[in-house]
Amino acid sequence: MNETIQKLLKPLASLKLTVALLAMSIVLVFAATWEQIDYGIWTIVEKYFRSFFVWIRFQIFLPRGMEAGGGFPWPGGYLIGPLLLANLVAAHSLRFKVKALGARRIAGVLGLLASTLLVAWFHRSGAPEDIFSYRGDLALLFVGAVAYAPLLASVYVLFEKRTGIVLIHVSIIMLLVGELMTGVMALETQMLIYEGQTVRHSHDIRECELAIIEKKAGAMDRVVSVPQRVLENAREPIVIETLPFAIRVDKFMGNAGFRRAQASDVTATTRDFGRLYHPVEKPEVSGVAAQQTADTPASILTVLEGGREIGTFVVSALFISESGSPLFQSVSIDGREFELALRFRRHYKPYSMHLIDFSHDVYTGTTIPKNFSSQVHLVDPSRNQDRDVLISMNRPLRYHGETFFQSSFTPDNRGTVLQVVTNPGRHLPYIACALGGIGLTFHFSLHLMQFLKRKRT
């Protein structure tokens, strides 16, 4: 390696930097754990681990009720993670030399490329999830061993006795890369389906949207959605070119309950639900709450036409029908009919899911789930799919880059809640854990054999 490059990499490969970054990580995790008393898990994840810097309040380390102002800045996960990754790569470049020479090196490199493709195929086939689902059998484990054995052999050809250490460090690198991909690219939503119902979308319970639908006789309805971030930060009326009115956000609440509306809550322009219910702001569900329910956002909105108040509406994600669909409120302007509702953000699919039957079995004399499953009918004309699928505990459906887990069910047992996960990096943790386990086994087995050999002599 060029001496200039070595001089540049040496500070980055420092073991002192490794220890410092790990210490920073411990402080970050410690602070994030304490702040879960006040905020939800996903808020903490975004604030601490998916940011470059975070402001840590002194207050979080004290009993609630004691006041302490101020805090201190600290590196976030998006800064510590890449630095750890760079530290590991630099250390590998400087300290882990390829032992093989000539034809042996060429054979090792070619074997490494081929075995890497074999491992990738093994994971793309879906076998690892079955192995780790507590329903795997010896056949799957044997296939896994066959898939990873050439990789181990190829790394040994190149690094010999350092094989275990190399695999361990590669597994850590893959875990870091996997978390980065998950933070940037992964999407988790839910699909609520009642028996006999067909749906073509999932929804994100961590984000809401204001849906405005223009009803058109004899034609398809036009739908406009306003994202939560726009509602939260609106300081001026929201103007949408395709709508004949503007929307003023009088108040937005990330989590709210309701009480009966009083005379002071109702104005001359208050319409529909606003005359019956008034939202009461609540703190978001914390990470230590006994019941980890979703926050239910609400808002007070005023529809404006040419600066004139047409109506004030109270909207909330809590306003839903028995089938789980939002309850819309109507407004008429210039002979055009519109409906609006606040709902969890929807993600529409190119296919449909129809729930044929939902089963929920519990252990005798308890409410502990023994098994719950959903018999669904999947229809996707673009891929010629028209088939029944059974989704149950530890037996998800994987389709078109998405994984459908049997997550929960409605209180009346008439509907299912499927967790829909899209994560391009979902295979990396499996590969990283396998490589780490193989590396640790190889490394300690090698040292054990050396110890036994010395003991015999």
C-alpha positions as a printed Julia matrix, in Angstrom:
457×3 Matrix{Float64}:
   0.0     0.0     0.0
   1.23    3.48   -0.84
   3.01    5.12    2.13
   1.01    8.33    1.72
  -2.26    6.4     1.95
  -0.97    4.54    5.01
  -0.16    7.82    6.77
  -3.66    9.1     6.02
  -5.34    5.91    7.24
  -3.25    5.47   10.39
  -5.11    8.06   12.57
  -8.45    6.73   11.31
  -7.43    3.14   12.17
  -6.39    4.07   15.71
  -7.57    1.78   18.51
  -7.95    4.88   20.69
 -10.51    6.21   18.2
 -12.35    2.87   18.4
 -12.53    3.06   22.2
 -13.63    6.72   22.08
 -16.42    5.98   19.58
 -17.64    2.99   21.61
 -17.68    5.17   24.74
 -19.72    7.8    22.88
 -22.11    5.06   21.79
 -22.59    3.91   25.39
 -23.45    7.46   26.49
 -25.83    7.86   23.54
 -27.68    4.63   24.31
 -27.79    5.45   28.04
 -29.3     8.89   27.43
 -31.77    7.56   24.85
 -32.95    4.9    27.3
 -33.68    7.48   29.99
 -35.5     9.82   27.6
 -37.96    7.05   26.72
 -39.67    7.94   30.0
 -40.95   11.1    28.3
 -41.12   10.23   24.6
 -42.04    7.37   22.31
 -39.58    4.82   20.99
 -39.69    6.03   17.39
 -39.2     9.64   18.44
 -36.1     8.57   20.38
 -34.79    6.52   17.45
 -35.1     9.5    15.1
 -33.69   11.98   17.61
 -30.71    9.99   18.87
 -29.77    7.32   16.35
 -30.87    8.79   13.03
 -29.34   12.22   13.44
 -25.81   13.64   13.27
 -26.02   15.55   16.57
 -28.4    15.47   19.51
 -29.02   17.82   22.43
 -29.09   15.74   25.62
 -31.01   17.42   28.46
 -29.74   17.18   32.02
 -33.36   16.74   33.07
 -33.6    13.18   31.72
 -31.08   11.88   34.29
 -33.11   13.19   37.26
 -36.32   11.92   38.88
 -39.36   13.38   37.15
 -40.58   16.35   39.15
 -37.1    17.72   39.73
 -36.26   20.63   37.44
 -32.89   21.05   35.77
 -32.27   23.31   32.82
 -29.66   23.04   30.12
 -27.93   20.13   28.46
 -25.03   19.3    26.2
 -24.5    18.43   22.52
 -23.5    14.9    21.59
 -22.73   13.0    18.38
 -25.75   11.13   17.04
 -25.96    7.71   15.44
 -25.49    9.02   11.91
 -22.12   10.43   12.95
 -20.83    7.7    15.28
 -21.89    4.85   12.97
 -20.04    6.0     9.82
 -16.96    6.86   11.91
 -16.95    3.34   13.38
 -17.37    1.94    9.89
 -14.46    4.0     8.57
 -12.38    2.99   11.6
 -12.97   -0.72   10.95
 -12.26   -0.46    7.21
  -9.07    1.51    7.84
  -7.92   -1.01   10.46
  -8.52   -3.86    8.01
  -6.57   -2.07    5.3
  -3.54   -1.59    7.53
  -3.45   -4.62    9.83
  -5.04   -7.55    8.0
  -2.72   -8.56    5.21
  -3.55  -11.2     2.62
  -1.22  -14.15    3.26
  -1.79  -15.97   -0.02
   0.47  -15.29   -2.99
   0.38  -16.03   -6.7
  -2.06  -18.69   -7.88
  -3.24  -19.3    -4.31
  -4.32  -15.65   -4.03
  -6.16  -15.78   -7.36
  -7.94  -18.98   -6.33
  -8.89  -17.44   -3.0
 -10.32  -14.3    -4.59
 -12.29  -16.26   -7.18
 -13.57  -18.61   -4.48
 -14.57  -15.64   -2.33
 -16.56  -14.1    -5.17
 -18.3   -17.38   -5.98
 -19.08  -18.2    -2.34
 -20.41  -14.67   -1.77
 -22.86  -15.18   -4.64
 -23.86  -18.53   -3.13
 -24.57  -16.94    0.26
 -26.53  -14.12   -1.41
 -28.64  -16.68   -3.29
 -29.24  -18.64   -0.09
 -30.59  -15.56    1.7
 -32.57  -14.3    -1.26
 -34.36  -17.67   -1.36
 -35.89  -16.9     2.04
 -34.33  -19.83    3.9
 -32.72  -17.82    6.75
 -36.05  -16.53    8.03
 -37.27  -20.1     8.3
 -34.14  -21.12   10.21
 -34.57  -18.34   12.76
 -38.35  -18.72   13.06
 -38.11  -21.62   15.51
 -39.6   -23.86   12.84
 -36.44  -24.59   10.91
 -35.29  -28.17   10.58
 -31.95  -29.94   10.16
 -32.3   -29.87    6.38
 -32.34  -26.07    6.33
 -29.41  -25.92    8.73
 -27.53  -28.31    6.48
 -28.24  -26.12    3.44
 -27.01  -23.11    5.43
 -23.78  -24.91    6.34
 -23.24  -25.9     2.7
 -23.79  -22.27    1.65
 -21.29  -20.82    4.14
 -18.6   -23.52    4.05
 -17.08  -22.35    0.71
 -16.97  -18.78    2.06
 -15.07  -19.9     5.16
 -12.66  -21.93    3.02
 -12.02  -19.0     0.65
 -11.31  -16.58    3.51
  -8.96  -19.15    5.07
  -7.03  -19.45    1.8
  -6.48  -15.68    1.83
  -5.95  -14.94    5.55
  -5.11  -18.3     7.17
  -4.98  -17.98   10.99
  -6.58  -14.52   10.88
  -9.74  -15.92    9.27
 -11.83  -15.75   12.45
 -10.87  -12.14   13.24
 -11.56  -11.08    9.63
 -15.04  -12.66    9.66
 -15.89  -11.08   13.03
 -14.92   -7.63   11.82
 -16.77   -8.09    8.52
 -19.89   -9.06   10.49
 -19.68   -5.82   12.52
 -19.27   -3.81    9.31
 -22.34   -5.5     7.84
 -24.39   -4.72   10.95
 -23.46   -1.04   10.67
 -24.29   -0.96    6.96
 -27.55   -2.83    7.61
 -28.67   -0.29   10.22
 -27.85    2.57    7.85
 -29.91    0.96    5.09
 -32.78    0.31    7.49
 -32.79    3.9     8.73
 -32.74    5.37    5.24
 -34.72    2.89    3.14
 -36.95    0.73    5.38
 -40.69    1.33    5.67
 -43.04   -0.27    8.22
 -46.78    0.08    7.79
 -49.93   -1.77    8.82
 -52.75   -3.27    6.82
 -56.09   -3.5     8.64
 -58.59   -5.85    6.98
 -61.97   -7.03    8.24
 -63.41  -10.38    7.17
 -65.0    -9.98    3.74
 -63.18   -6.7     3.12
 -60.74   -5.96    0.28
 -58.0    -3.35    0.7
 -55.4    -1.9    -1.63
 -53.33    0.12    0.79
 -51.45    0.03    4.07
 -51.08    2.89    6.54
 -48.26    4.33    8.65
 -49.4     4.73   12.27
 -46.48    7.1    12.96
 -47.58    9.72   10.47
 -50.92   11.2     9.48
 -52.29   13.13    6.52
 -55.27   15.33    5.82
 -57.29   13.7     3.04
 -59.53   15.95    0.93
 -61.82   14.18   -1.53
 -63.82   15.93   -4.24
 -66.95   13.92   -5.0
 -67.75   13.75   -8.71
 -70.96   12.23  -10.01
 -70.32    9.63  -12.67
 -66.55   10.03  -12.46
 -63.67    9.01  -10.23
 -63.25   11.04   -7.06
 -60.24   13.33   -6.86
 -58.11   12.91   -3.74
 -55.64   15.46   -2.36
 -53.54   14.74    0.75
 -51.68   17.18    2.98
 -48.74   15.59    4.88
 -48.39   15.85    8.65
 -45.22   17.95    8.45
 -47.15   20.62    6.51
 -49.95   20.65    9.09
 -47.49   20.87   11.98
 -45.52   23.78   10.53
 -48.3    25.76    8.82
 -48.09   29.43    9.85
 -50.14   30.68    6.91
 -53.25   29.19    5.29
 -52.44   26.17    3.11
 -53.26   26.9    -0.54
 -53.66   24.04   -3.02
 -54.06   25.04   -6.67
 -56.61   22.33   -7.48
 -58.92   23.36   -4.6
 -61.21   26.43   -4.54
 -60.43   27.04   -0.87
 -57.52   27.38    1.55
 -57.05   25.62    4.89
 -55.97   27.39    8.05
 -54.52   25.15   10.75
 -55.78   26.65   14.01
 -54.15   23.94   16.13
 -52.39   20.65   15.48
 -51.87   17.99   18.17
 -49.59   15.01   17.68
 -51.6    13.02   20.21
 -55.04   13.92   21.52
 -58.1    12.69   23.37
 -61.57   14.21   23.41
 -64.12   15.68   25.78
 -67.65   16.91   25.2
 -67.69   20.29   23.47
 -68.73   23.2    25.65
 -70.34   26.47   24.63
 -66.97   28.23   24.68
 -65.56   25.67   22.21
 -68.23   26.22   19.56
 -68.28   29.22   17.22
 -70.69   30.27   14.5
 -68.6    28.43   11.89
 -68.0    25.22   13.86
 -69.29   22.24   11.88
 -70.07   18.53   12.32
 -67.89   16.75   14.93
 -66.63   20.05   16.32
 -70.08   20.73   17.8
 -69.93   17.47   19.75
 -66.28   16.89   20.64
 -63.31   19.08   21.52
 -59.73   17.77   21.3
 -57.53   17.72   24.4
 -53.79   17.54   23.74
 -51.94   14.63   25.35
 -48.24   13.8    25.59
 -47.07   11.19   23.12
 -47.09    7.59   24.31
 -43.73    7.08   26.02
 -41.43    4.13   25.56
 -42.17    2.9    29.1
 -45.97    3.14   28.93
 -47.8     0.01   30.07
 -49.71   -0.13   26.77
 -47.75    0.72   23.64
 -50.58    2.22   21.61
 -50.23    4.51   18.61
 -50.47    8.27   19.02
 -53.77    9.61   17.65
 -53.24   13.04   16.09
 -56.0    15.64   15.88
 -56.37   19.14   14.5
 -58.72   22.11   14.4
 -58.99   23.42   10.81
 -60.81   26.31    9.21
 -61.8    26.28    5.53
 -61.38   29.7     3.9
 -62.8    30.97    0.62
 -61.37   34.3    -0.45
 -60.42   35.01    3.16
 -63.96   34.25    4.38
 -64.46   31.47    6.94
 -66.66   28.75    5.49
 -66.42   26.29    8.36
 -64.26   25.13   11.27
 -63.73   21.39   11.58
 -62.3    19.12   14.27
 -60.52   16.21   12.59
 -58.81   13.23   14.18
 -57.43    9.82   13.36
 -59.82    8.56   16.05
 -62.86    9.33   13.92
 -63.24    5.97   12.17
 -66.11    3.67   11.27
 -66.6     0.09   12.46
 -64.7    -1.12    9.4
 -61.72    1.07   10.25
 -62.35    3.61    7.47
 -62.07    7.36    8.26
 -65.26    9.3     8.93
 -65.34   12.23    6.52
 -66.91   15.65    7.07
 -68.51   17.5     4.17
 -68.13   21.02    2.83
 -69.76   22.51   -0.28
 -68.23   25.4    -2.24
 -69.47   26.76   -5.57
 -71.6    23.68   -6.17
 -68.61   21.35   -5.67
 -68.79   18.74   -2.91
 -65.73   17.98   -0.79
 -65.05   15.62    2.12
 -62.14   15.85    4.54
 -60.69   13.66    7.26
 -57.46   13.21    9.17
 -56.17    9.67    8.72
 -52.92    7.75    9.05
 -50.8     8.17    5.94
 -51.7     5.67    3.25
 -49.37    3.76    0.94
 -51.29    2.4    -2.04
 -50.39   -0.98   -3.56
 -50.59   -2.34   -7.11
 -52.41   -5.39   -5.71
 -55.36   -6.11   -3.44
 -55.8    -8.23   -0.31
 -59.14   -9.81    0.58
 -59.56  -11.35    4.05
 -61.39  -14.65    3.75
 -61.08  -15.77    7.36
 -59.28  -14.8    10.54
 -58.55  -17.34   13.29
 -57.52  -16.54   16.85
 -56.71  -19.43   19.17
 -55.7   -18.99   22.83
 -54.4   -21.36   25.47
 -57.23  -22.91   27.49
 -58.32  -20.73   30.39
 -56.12  -17.78   29.38
 -56.05  -14.88   26.92
 -52.5   -15.74   25.79
 -52.42  -16.2    21.99
 -51.68  -19.77   20.95
 -52.0   -19.09   17.26
 -53.62  -16.5    15.06
 -53.69  -16.55   11.3
 -55.26  -14.86    8.29
 -56.52  -16.57    5.17
 -56.25  -13.9     2.47
 -56.81  -13.79   -1.26
 -54.08  -11.95   -3.19
 -54.89  -10.43   -6.58
 -52.25   -8.67   -8.66
 -53.13   -8.43  -12.39
 -49.74   -6.88  -13.24
 -47.99  -10.11  -12.12
 -50.73  -12.62  -12.93
 -51.27  -13.39   -9.25
 -54.69  -14.68   -8.11
 -54.27  -17.04   -5.17
 -55.1   -17.77   -1.54
 -52.37  -17.3     1.07
 -52.23  -18.27    4.75
 -50.34  -15.79    6.96
 -49.75  -16.97   10.51
 -47.43  -16.57   13.48
 -43.8   -17.09   12.4
 -44.97  -17.79    8.84
 -45.07  -14.46    6.98
 -45.87  -13.79    3.34
 -43.08  -12.34    1.2
 -44.28  -10.68   -1.95
 -42.87   -8.04   -4.29
 -40.14   -6.92   -1.87
 -42.55   -6.68    1.08
 -43.0    -8.97    4.08
 -46.45   -9.41    5.66
 -46.36  -10.46    9.31
 -49.38  -11.52   11.35
 -49.07   -8.68   13.85
 -52.35   -8.22   15.7
 -56.13   -8.26   15.36
 -59.17   -6.12   16.1
 -60.75   -6.31   19.58
 -63.88   -8.0    18.19
 -61.81  -10.7    16.43
 -63.42   -9.8    13.09
 -60.35   -8.32   11.51
 -56.63   -8.79   11.18
 -53.72   -6.37   11.42
 -50.81   -7.26    9.15
 -47.43   -5.6     9.6
 -46.07   -4.71    6.15
 -42.3    -4.27    6.07
 -40.18   -3.1     3.17
 -36.47   -3.29    3.98
 -33.88   -3.76    1.2
 -31.22   -4.47    3.84
 -33.17   -7.11    5.76
 -30.76   -9.9     4.79
 -27.65   -8.17    6.15
 -28.3    -8.89    9.88
 -28.75  -12.6     9.1
 -25.52  -12.71    7.12
 -23.67  -10.66    9.77
 -24.79  -12.94   12.62
 -23.84  -16.04   10.64
 -20.41  -14.65    9.77
 -19.85  -13.49   13.35
 -20.79  -16.91   14.72
 -18.56  -18.72   12.24
 -15.69  -16.31   12.94
 -15.95  -16.7    16.72
 -16.16  -20.5    16.43
 -13.15  -20.65   14.11
 -11.05  -18.24   16.2
 -11.65  -19.9    19.57
 -11.39  -23.4    18.11
  -7.99  -22.5    16.65
  -6.77  -21.19   20.0
  -8.19  -24.23   21.77
  -6.3   -26.59   19.47
  -3.08  -24.61   19.97
  -3.56  -24.75   23.75
  -4.18  -28.51   23.71
  -1.15  -29.03   21.48
   1.11  -27.07   23.86
  -0.31  -28.98   26.81
   0.5   -32.36   25.19
   4.06  -31.3    24.45
